[in-house]
């Protein structure tokens, strides 16, 4: 009986992957009809059964309310960054200020570092060029550079939102103590 529970849990964990693979299948075909959907589910099931992914332990805990705050912040940042880049392009053209800023992260998790770097690169005007893993430094290219400290503050704010949304209790405490 214990084996069935374990198999059931394994199958339940594959559901998001199967939904994602089915969505990719439908998007690749470019049509949404019952046949494409059903065949996509069959292909997703075969792929997930024939090529199982190893379990990954991240230590991340999803907190719904902080996750909504993170999504809201990313949406707001997307709008503000778009307006800022547009203004810089119209006002200064090719002479817009830009630079590379090293921002030290407080967390030491590969998964959270990847999330922070992806979130930084989401909005126009900034992206992560390199991550110095040993020293926990993200090198961020920033257009509309108002100063290095403003970029570092933005990275720290984003790190705070990410860690609040999915970080462990120890990581949340670390970020909270650092301010």
N, CA, C and O of each residue as an XYZ file, in Angstrom:
716
protein
N       0.820     -1.197      0.000
C       0.000      0.000      0.000
C       0.865      1.263      0.000
O       0.506      2.262     -0.622
N       2.000      1.218      0.695
C       2.875      2.383      0.757
C       3.452      2.717     -0.614
O       3.694      3.883     -0.927
N       3.673      1.675     -1.439
C       4.189      1.928     -2.779
C       3.192      2.707     -3.624
O       3.585      3.573     -4.405
N       1.921      2.411     -3.477
C       0.892      3.123     -4.240
C       0.845      4.597     -3.873
O       0.673      5.454     -4.740
N       0.998      4.889     -2.592
C       1.014      6.291     -2.175
C       2.225      7.013     -2.766
O       2.126      8.158     -3.207
N       3.356      6.330     -2.768
C       4.549      6.920     -3.330
C       4.364      7.145     -4.826
O       4.735      8.204     -5.333
N       3.802      6.182     -5.542
C       3.545      6.342     -6.970
C       2.541      7.460     -7.218
O       2.694      8.250     -8.150
N       1.515      7.520     -6.379
C       0.517      8.577     -6.525
C       1.131      9.951     -6.338
O       0.809     10.884     -7.074
N       2.017     10.080     -5.354
C       2.689     11.356     -5.133
C       3.589     11.700     -6.311
O       3.665     12.854     -6.731
N       4.274     10.678     -6.843
C       5.134     10.929     -8.002
C       4.311     11.383     -9.200
O       4.703     12.306     -9.915
N       3.175     10.737     -9.416
C       2.319     11.131    -10.537
C       1.758     12.533    -10.330
O       1.663     13.314    -11.277
N       1.390     12.847     -9.101
C       0.857     14.175     -8.798
C       1.906     15.264     -9.025
O       1.579     16.368     -9.461
N       3.165     14.948     -8.727
C       4.238     15.918     -8.936
C       4.526     16.138    -10.415
O       5.093     17.166    -10.786
N       4.143     15.189    -11.263
C       4.382     15.318    -12.702
C       3.290     16.126    -13.405
O       3.457     16.517    -14.561
N       2.192     16.374    -12.729
C       1.070     17.084    -13.359
C       1.477     18.467    -13.878
O       1.146     18.785    -15.021
N       2.181     19.315    -13.097
C       2.575     20.623    -13.656
C       3.472     20.483    -14.891
O       3.334     21.244    -15.848
N       4.388     19.513    -14.867
C       5.243     19.291    -16.024
C       4.424     18.863    -17.235
O       4.668     19.328    -18.349
N       3.458     17.981    -17.019
C       2.627     17.526    -18.131
C       1.770     18.667    -18.684
O       1.567     18.759    -19.894
N       1.274     19.526    -17.813
C       0.496     20.685    -18.276
C       1.395     21.598    -19.101
O       0.991     22.080    -20.160
N       2.621     21.839    -18.617
C       3.548     22.692    -19.342
C       3.902     22.091    -20.706
O       3.887     22.794    -21.717
N       4.215     20.807    -20.734
C       4.570     20.155    -21.999
C       3.392     20.174    -22.977
O       3.583     20.364    -24.178
N       2.192     19.981    -22.467
C       1.007     20.036    -23.328
C       0.822     21.447    -23.891
O       0.507     21.611    -25.069
N       1.018     22.454    -23.052
C       0.907     23.839    -23.508
C       1.940     24.135    -24.605
O       1.620     24.771    -25.610
N       3.172     23.671    -24.403
C       4.208     23.872    -25.418
C       3.822     23.156    -26.706
O       4.015     23.700    -27.793
N       3.283     21.952    -26.604
C       2.849     21.200    -27.779
C       1.784     21.979    -28.571
O       1.876     22.116    -29.791
N       0.795     22.471    -27.864
C      -0.288     23.211    -28.526
C       0.271     24.481    -29.177
O      -0.107     24.822    -30.298
N       1.168     25.176    -28.476
C       1.751     26.390    -29.037
C       2.611     26.082    -30.264
O       2.620     26.852    -31.224
N       3.326     24.969    -30.235
C       4.135     24.601    -31.395
C       3.269     24.280    -32.617
O       3.638     24.609    -33.745
N       2.132     23.645    -32.394
C       1.240     23.338    -33.511
C       0.491     24.567    -33.987
O       0.092     24.642    -35.149
N       0.299     25.524    -33.104
C      -0.329     26.782    -33.507
C      -1.844     26.722    -33.623
O      -2.468     27.700    -34.035
N      -2.443     25.600    -33.270
C      -3.903     25.494    -33.282
C      -4.350     24.903    -31.962
O      -3.660     24.084    -31.355
N      -5.507     25.334    -31.542
C      -6.060     24.782    -30.313
C      -7.363     24.083    -30.657
O      -8.394     24.720    -30.874
N      -7.295     22.767    -30.700
C      -8.495     21.964    -30.884
C      -8.365     20.722    -30.017
O      -7.316     20.483    -29.420
N      -9.409     19.947    -29.951
C      -9.436     18.783    -29.056
C      -8.369     17.765    -29.422
O      -7.729     17.203    -28.534
N      -8.165     17.515    -30.712
C      -7.167     16.532    -31.149
C      -5.760     16.936    -30.759
O      -4.987     16.112    -30.270
N      -5.423     18.197    -30.973
C      -4.089     18.681    -30.612
C      -3.881     18.613    -29.105
O      -2.802     18.244    -28.643
N      -4.899     18.963    -28.344
C      -4.817     18.920    -26.890
C      -4.627     17.495    -26.391
O      -3.756     17.244    -25.559
N      -5.431     16.558    -26.889
C      -5.327     15.167    -26.442
C      -3.998     14.544    -26.844
O      -3.368     13.851    -26.044
N      -3.565     14.787    -28.085
C      -2.290     14.235    -28.511
C      -1.140     14.876    -27.726
O      -0.150     14.210    -27.428
N      -1.265     16.150    -27.396
C      -0.265     16.803    -26.564
C      -0.185     16.178    -25.184
O       0.907     16.022    -24.637
N      -1.328     15.820    -24.614
C      -1.326     15.127    -23.320
C      -0.651     13.763    -23.411
O       0.081     13.367    -22.504
N      -0.898     13.046    -24.508
C      -0.266     11.729    -24.704
C       1.246     11.889    -24.816
O       2.003     11.148    -24.187
N       1.680     12.850    -25.612
C       3.120     13.083    -25.773
C       3.733     13.517    -24.439
O       4.816     13.050    -24.085
N       3.074     14.386    -23.708
C       3.581     14.841    -22.408
C       3.694     13.674    -21.432
O       4.667     13.580    -20.683
N       2.699     12.781    -21.438
C       2.753     11.614    -20.554
C       3.913     10.704    -20.931
O       4.636     10.223    -20.059
N       4.090     10.469    -22.211
C       5.201      9.617    -22.656
C       6.553     10.237    -22.301
O       7.447      9.545    -21.814
N       6.697     11.516    -22.540
C       7.967     12.180    -22.231
C       8.254     12.124    -20.734
O       9.379     11.830    -20.329
N       7.260     12.399    -19.920
C       7.497     12.413    -18.470
C       7.717     11.014    -17.906
O       8.389     10.860    -16.886
N       7.158      9.990    -18.558
C       7.390      8.624    -18.089
C       8.714      8.060    -18.596
O       9.411      7.367    -17.855
N       9.066      8.345    -19.836
C      10.291      7.802    -20.420
C      11.537      8.563    -19.984
O      12.624      7.989    -19.918
N      11.386      9.834    -19.691
C      12.519     10.666    -19.293
C      12.215     11.379    -17.977
O      12.059     12.600    -17.955
N      12.131     10.623    -16.882
C      11.771     11.266    -15.604
C      12.877     12.210    -15.124
O      14.066     11.917    -15.244
N      12.451     13.337    -14.583
C      13.390     14.293    -14.018
C      13.765     13.871    -12.606
O      12.921     13.351    -11.876
N      15.004     14.083    -12.211
C      15.391     13.751    -10.839
C      14.738     14.723     -9.861
O      14.484     15.877    -10.208
N      14.468     14.269     -8.654
C      13.884     15.193     -7.677
C      14.889     16.277     -7.297
O      16.072     16.000     -7.100
N      14.407     17.506     -7.197
C      15.256     18.636     -6.829
C      14.735     19.206     -5.518
O      13.563     19.563     -5.404
N      15.607     19.285     -4.550
C      15.247     19.852     -3.257
C      15.735     21.293     -3.215
O      16.941     21.537     -3.175
N      14.833     22.228     -3.224
C      15.226     23.634     -3.250
C      15.125     24.301     -1.891
O      15.803     25.298     -1.640
N      14.307     23.778     -1.031
C      14.086     24.423      0.256
C      13.180     25.639      0.152
O      12.979     26.359      1.130
N      12.633     25.865     -1.038
C      11.760     27.023     -1.222
C      10.355     26.696     -0.739
O       9.856     25.586     -0.925
N       9.735     27.682     -0.120
C       8.365     27.572      0.346
C       7.584     28.724     -0.283
O       7.918     29.892     -0.084
N       6.556     28.390     -1.032
C       5.770     29.435     -1.685
C       4.780     30.016     -0.684
O       3.984     29.298     -0.079
N       4.850     31.334     -0.526
C       3.916     32.056      0.336
C       3.027     32.908     -0.559
O       3.518     33.815     -1.230
N       1.730     32.631     -0.580
C       0.841     33.291     -1.559
C       0.814     34.814     -1.497
O       0.921     35.466     -2.536
N       0.677     35.393     -0.322
C       0.575     36.855     -0.230
C       1.879     37.544     -0.648
O       1.833     38.466     -1.463
N       3.046     37.131     -0.119
C       4.285     37.739     -0.618
C       4.533     37.459     -2.104
O       5.156     38.271     -2.787
N       4.055     36.327     -2.606
C       4.194     36.047     -4.038
C       3.369     37.034     -4.855
O       3.817     37.499     -5.903
N       2.169     37.357     -4.382
C       1.355     38.362     -5.064
C       2.029     39.740     -5.026
O       1.972     40.491     -5.999
N       2.666     40.063     -3.893
C       3.401     41.333     -3.798
C       4.564     41.354     -4.790
O       4.827     42.379     -5.419
N       5.260     40.219     -4.931
C       6.358     40.124     -5.893
C       5.848     40.317     -7.314
O       6.449     41.055     -8.095
N       4.756     39.666     -7.649
C       4.177     39.801     -8.990
C       3.739     41.242     -9.236
O       3.960     41.788    -10.318
N       3.119     41.854     -8.232
C       2.714     43.254     -8.360
C       3.912     44.172     -8.539
O       3.881     45.086     -9.362
N       4.964     43.932     -7.773
C       6.173     44.747     -7.897
C       6.791     44.582     -9.285
O       7.211     45.564     -9.897
N       6.850     43.344     -9.786
C       7.414     43.106    -11.114
C       6.582     43.799    -12.195
O       7.134     44.371    -13.136
N       5.267     43.746    -12.060
C       4.398     44.431    -13.015
C       4.617     45.933    -12.984
O       4.736     46.569    -14.031
N       4.670     46.504    -11.786
C       4.903     47.932    -11.637
C       6.271     48.314    -12.196
O       6.405     49.318    -12.897
N       7.282     47.512    -11.884
C       8.636     47.763    -12.372
C       8.692     47.690    -13.895
O       9.431     48.442    -14.530
N       7.922     46.798    -14.470
C       7.872     46.676    -15.925
C       7.348     47.968    -16.558
O       7.902     48.451    -17.546
N       6.281     48.520    -15.983
C       5.692     49.757    -16.504
C       6.653     50.932    -16.312
O       6.903     51.688    -17.250
N       7.187     51.085    -15.110
C       8.073     52.214    -14.812
C       9.351     52.125    -15.646
O       9.807     53.134    -16.184
N       9.928     50.939    -15.757
C      11.156     50.775    -16.537
C      10.929     51.061    -18.012
O      11.780     51.657    -18.671
N       9.791     50.641    -18.526
C       9.471     50.912    -19.924
C       9.373     52.413    -20.166
O       9.901     52.925    -21.153
N       8.698     53.113    -19.264
C       8.575     54.570    -19.414
C       9.941     55.246    -19.280
O      10.241     56.184    -20.019
N      10.768     54.778    -18.346
C      12.097     55.365    -18.134
C      12.985     55.169    -19.373
O      13.649     56.107    -19.816
N      12.996     53.955    -19.928
C      13.810     53.676    -21.116
C      13.300     54.478    -22.315
O      14.091     55.007    -23.096
N      11.984     54.565    -22.452
C      11.410     55.351    -23.556
C      11.825     56.815    -23.440
O      12.223     57.428    -24.430
N      11.735     57.370    -22.244
C      12.113     58.760    -22.030
C      13.595     58.972    -22.334
O      13.958     59.948    -22.990
N      14.444     58.074    -21.865
C      15.878     58.195    -22.134
C      16.160     58.115    -23.627
O      16.985     58.868    -24.144
N      15.481     57.207    -24.324
C      15.705     57.053    -25.767
C      15.252     58.296    -26.524
O      15.930     58.740    -27.451
N      14.122     58.855    -26.139
C      13.629     60.052    -26.825
C      14.460     61.293    -26.489
O      14.725     62.124    -27.358
N      14.861     61.409    -25.246
C      15.573     62.615    -24.816
C      17.041     62.605    -25.209
O      17.555     63.603    -25.716
N      17.737     61.461    -24.974
C      19.184     61.422    -25.182
C      19.609     60.601    -26.402
O      20.734     60.745    -26.880
N      18.729     59.754    -26.901
C      19.075     58.916    -28.046
C      20.256     58.019    -27.721
O      20.264     57.360    -26.682
N      21.258     57.984    -28.601
C      22.407     57.097    -28.355
C      23.329     57.587    -27.242
O      24.263     56.880    -26.863
N      23.085     58.778    -26.716
C      23.919     59.319    -25.639
C      23.338     59.055    -24.247
O      23.762     59.679    -23.274
N      22.395     58.161    -24.147
C      21.800     57.833    -22.845
C      22.862     57.241    -21.925
O      23.766     56.534    -22.370
N      22.738     57.538    -20.651
C      23.715     57.039    -19.679
C      23.474     55.571    -19.401
O      22.334     55.120    -19.290
N      24.561     54.837    -19.290
C      24.480     53.406    -18.991
C      25.763     52.998    -18.290
O      26.780     53.685    -18.381
N      25.707     51.882    -17.596
C      26.895     51.393    -16.920
C      26.676     50.010    -16.352
O      25.573     49.463    -16.394
N      27.738     49.463    -15.826
C      27.698     48.136    -15.202
C      27.958     48.328    -13.716
O      28.933     48.963    -13.314
N      27.063     47.764    -12.909
C      27.136     47.934    -11.460
C      27.192     46.560    -10.811
O      26.419     45.666    -11.156
N      28.111     46.400     -9.869
C      28.176     45.170     -9.084
C      27.298     45.307     -7.853
O      27.491     46.211     -7.042
N      26.327     44.402     -7.715
C      25.411     44.438     -6.564
C      25.574     43.149     -5.775
O      25.371     42.056     -6.305
N      25.937     43.279     -4.523
C      26.136     42.104     -3.671
C      24.792     41.586     -3.157
O      23.977     42.343     -2.631
N      24.584     40.282     -3.323
C      23.371     39.650     -2.812
C      23.623     39.168     -1.383
O      24.752     38.847     -1.013
N      22.570     39.124     -0.603
C      22.690     38.659      0.775
C      22.457     37.167      0.888
O      22.897     36.546      1.856
N      21.776     36.579     -0.080
C      21.430     35.160     -0.030
C      22.532     34.320     -0.663
O      23.334     34.815     -1.456
N      22.556     33.045     -0.301
C      23.583     32.142     -0.808
C      22.960     30.909     -1.453
O      23.551     29.829     -1.420
N      21.797     31.056     -2.029
C      21.087     29.942     -2.656
C      21.145     30.100     -4.168
O      20.834     31.165     -4.701
N      21.547     29.030     -4.860
C      21.601     29.079     -6.326
C      20.230     29.352     -6.921
O      20.106     30.134     -7.864
N      19.195     28.712     -6.375
C      17.846     28.872     -6.916
C      17.334     30.300     -6.746
O      16.764     30.879     -7.671
N      17.539     30.854     -5.574
C      17.074     32.225     -5.332
C      17.907     33.235     -6.116
O      17.376     34.237     -6.594
N      19.199     32.981     -6.251
C      20.039     33.862     -7.061
C      19.559     33.864     -8.507
O      19.510     34.915     -9.146
N      19.205     32.693     -9.022
C      18.694     32.606    -10.395
C      17.366     33.346    -10.528
O      17.127     34.013    -11.535
N      16.500     33.233     -9.518
C      15.229     33.955     -9.555
C      15.440     35.465     -9.524
O      14.784     36.200    -10.262
N      16.342     35.925     -8.682
C      16.617     37.359     -8.596
C      17.196     37.858     -9.918
O      16.784     38.904    -10.421
N      18.150     37.114    -10.483
C      18.756     37.522    -11.753
C      17.720     37.554    -12.876
O      17.731     38.464    -13.705
N      16.838     36.580    -12.906
C      15.786     36.569    -13.922
C      14.827     37.738    -13.737
O      14.398     38.353    -14.714
N      14.492     38.043    -12.496
C      13.579     39.153    -12.226
C      14.219     40.492    -12.596
O      13.534     41.390    -13.084
N      15.518     40.630    -12.367
C      16.212     41.865    -12.748
C      16.150     42.043    -14.260
O      15.911     43.143    -14.758
N      16.365     40.964    -14.972
C      16.427     41.018    -16.438
C      15.054     41.083    -17.095
O      14.965     41.245    -18.312
N      13.997     40.961    -16.326
C      12.651     40.953    -16.880
C      12.252     42.302    -17.481
O      11.712     42.356    -18.586
N      12.511     43.359    -16.774
C      12.093     44.692    -17.235
C      13.155     45.282    -18.159
O      14.338     44.970    -18.023
N      12.742     46.127    -19.089
C      13.720     46.748    -19.984
C      14.624     47.719    -19.240
O      14.218     48.345    -18.261
N      15.858     47.831    -19.723
C      16.781     48.787    -19.143
C      17.791     48.186    -18.200
O      18.769     48.852    -17.859
N      17.599     46.951    -17.760
C      18.555     46.282    -16.881
C      18.607     44.805    -17.222
O      17.594     44.192    -17.556
N      19.807     44.244    -17.131
C      19.933     42.796    -17.188
C      21.231     42.380    -16.524
O      22.172     43.167    -16.418
N      21.269     41.137    -16.081
C      22.427     40.615    -15.380
C      23.418     40.093    -16.413
O      23.108     39.195    -17.196
N      24.616     40.672    -16.399
C      25.670     40.233    -17.310
C      26.388     39.002    -16.790
O      26.698     38.081    -17.545
N      26.647     38.999    -15.493
C      27.434     37.925    -14.905
C      27.106     37.814    -13.429
O      26.734     38.792    -12.780
N      27.251     36.599    -12.912
C      27.080     36.369    -11.480
C      28.379     35.795    -10.947
O      28.840     34.748    -11.401
N      28.960     36.482     -9.988
C      30.143     35.975     -9.295
C      29.632     35.174     -8.111
O      29.336     35.720     -7.048
N      29.538     33.880     -8.315
C      28.907     32.998     -7.320
C      29.666     32.987     -6.000
O      29.054     33.016     -4.933
N      30.994     32.946     -6.064
C      31.801     32.850     -4.843
C      31.611     34.064     -3.941
O      31.575     33.932     -2.718
N      31.491     35.249     -4.545
C      31.340     36.478     -3.765
C      29.911     36.992     -3.708
O      29.649     38.036     -3.110
N      28.974     36.260     -4.330
C      27.547     36.612     -4.369
C      27.325     38.016     -4.938
O      26.613     38.829     -4.348
N      27.942     38.289     -6.086
C      27.797     39.587     -6.737
C      27.153     39.403     -8.100
O      27.600     38.587     -8.907
N      26.091     40.174     -8.351
C      25.456     40.236     -9.672
C      25.978     41.485    -10.358
O      25.895     42.586     -9.814
N      26.512     41.308    -11.545
C      26.934     42.455    -12.335
C      25.780     42.811    -13.264
O      25.426     42.052    -14.167
N      25.204     43.984    -13.020
C      23.987     44.412    -13.697
C      24.334     45.538    -14.669
O      24.933     46.544    -14.289
N      23.946     45.347    -15.928
C      24.023     46.436    -16.902
C      22.757     47.254    -16.728
O      21.651     46.716    -16.765
N      22.920     48.553    -16.539
C      21.762     49.415    -16.297
C      21.776     50.594    -17.246
O      22.728     51.374    -17.272
N      20.718     50.719    -18.024
C      20.481     51.886    -18.845
C      19.790     52.915    -17.953
O      19.160     52.539    -16.964
N      19.889     54.151    -18.265
C      19.293     55.218    -17.436
C      19.934     55.213    -16.060
O      19.246     55.286    -15.042
N      21.230     55.127    -16.039
C      21.957     55.018    -14.788
C      21.902     56.331    -14.019
O      22.499     57.325    -14.435
N      21.186     56.335    -12.899
C      21.089     57.511    -12.036
C      22.220     57.527    -11.011
O      22.501     58.555    -10.395
N      22.846     56.404    -10.845
C      23.913     56.235     -9.871
C      23.987     54.782     -9.472
O      22.996     54.053     -9.530
N      25.163     54.374     -9.069
C      25.351     52.969     -8.723
C      24.492     52.558     -7.536
O      23.970     51.443     -7.499
N      24.346     53.445     -6.577
C      23.579     53.105     -5.380
C      22.102     52.865     -5.681
O      21.472     52.022     -5.042
N      21.547     53.589     -6.640
C      20.132     53.365     -6.974
C      19.938     51.965     -7.574
O      18.929     51.313     -7.302
N      20.887     51.504     -8.379
C      20.800     50.154     -8.942
C      20.940     49.127     -7.827
O      20.200     48.144     -7.793
N      21.869     49.344     -6.929
C      22.056     48.406     -5.805
C      20.809     48.351     -4.918
O      20.431     47.282     -4.440
N      20.174     49.505     -4.699
C      18.938     49.519     -3.902
C      17.827     48.744     -4.601
O      17.083     48.003     -3.958
N      17.714     48.915     -5.923
C      16.694     48.178     -6.676
C      16.926     46.673     -6.600
O      15.981     45.902     -6.429
N      18.189     46.255     -6.727
C      18.515     44.818     -6.636
C      18.195     44.308     -5.236
O      17.634     43.222     -5.091
N      18.542     45.070     -4.209
C      18.254     44.651     -2.828
C      16.751     44.565     -2.581
O      16.289     43.646     -1.905
N      15.986     45.512     -3.122
C      14.523     45.489     -2.969
C      13.937     44.254     -3.649
O      13.069     43.577     -3.096
N      14.421     43.975     -4.847
C      13.935     42.812     -5.582
C      14.320     41.515     -4.867
O      13.526     40.577     -4.803
N      15.526     41.469     -4.339
C      15.955     40.301     -3.572
C      15.042     40.097     -2.366
O      14.669     38.968     -2.049
N      14.685     41.184     -1.700
C      13.780     41.111     -0.545
C      12.427     40.524     -0.954
O      11.904     39.648     -0.266
N      11.855     40.997     -2.069
C      10.561     40.484     -2.530
C      10.638     39.005     -2.885
O       9.734     38.239     -2.551
N      11.718     38.595     -3.563
C      11.870     37.187     -3.962
C      12.017     36.300     -2.735
O      11.356     35.267     -2.629
N      12.881     36.698     -1.812
C      13.107     35.884     -0.607
C      11.846     35.836      0.244
O      11.541     34.794      0.826
N      11.113     36.929      0.330
C       9.852     36.918      1.088
C       8.842     35.960      0.469
O       8.074     35.313      1.181
N       8.846     35.871     -0.860
C       7.858     35.043     -1.548
C       8.197     33.566     -1.510
O       7.300     32.737     -1.354
N       9.480     33.212     -1.649
C       9.812     31.779     -1.778
C      11.025     31.344     -0.969
O      11.441     30.191     -1.083
N      11.598     32.205     -0.170
C      12.784     31.838      0.594
C      12.449     31.038      1.847
O      11.314     31.031      2.323
N      13.465     30.372      2.359
C      13.298     29.627      3.609
C      13.225     30.618      4.770
O      13.470     31.812      4.592
N      12.892     30.124      5.943
C      12.787     30.991      7.119
C      14.139     31.623      7.447
O      14.201     32.796      7.816
N      15.223     30.852      7.314
C      16.555     31.382      7.601
C      16.940     32.472      6.595
O      17.533     33.482      6.974
N      16.610     32.273      5.332
C      16.915     33.280      4.311
C      16.094     34.541      4.520
O      16.588     35.652      4.326
N      14.854     34.368      4.911
C      14.008     35.532      5.189
C      14.575     36.334      6.349
O      14.602     37.564      6.304
N      15.025     35.646      7.382
C      15.607     36.316      8.531
C      16.901     37.036      8.155
O      17.147     38.151      8.614
N      17.728     36.400      7.322
C      18.973     36.998      6.870
C      18.733     38.298      6.114
O      19.423     39.290      6.347
N      17.766     38.295      5.219
C      17.436     39.483      4.429
C      16.818     40.547      5.321
O      17.085     41.736      5.148
N      15.994     40.128      6.273
C      15.349     41.083      7.178
C      16.411     41.770      8.049
O      16.337     42.979      8.266
N      17.403     41.007      8.554
C      18.450     41.581      9.397
C      19.328     42.549      8.622
O      19.772     43.561      9.165
N      19.581     42.242      7.355
C      20.462     43.089      6.533
C      19.774     44.400      6.163
O      20.430     45.349      5.732
N      18.457     44.452      6.331
C      17.750     45.703      6.080
C      17.238     45.725      4.686
O      16.609     46.700      4.275
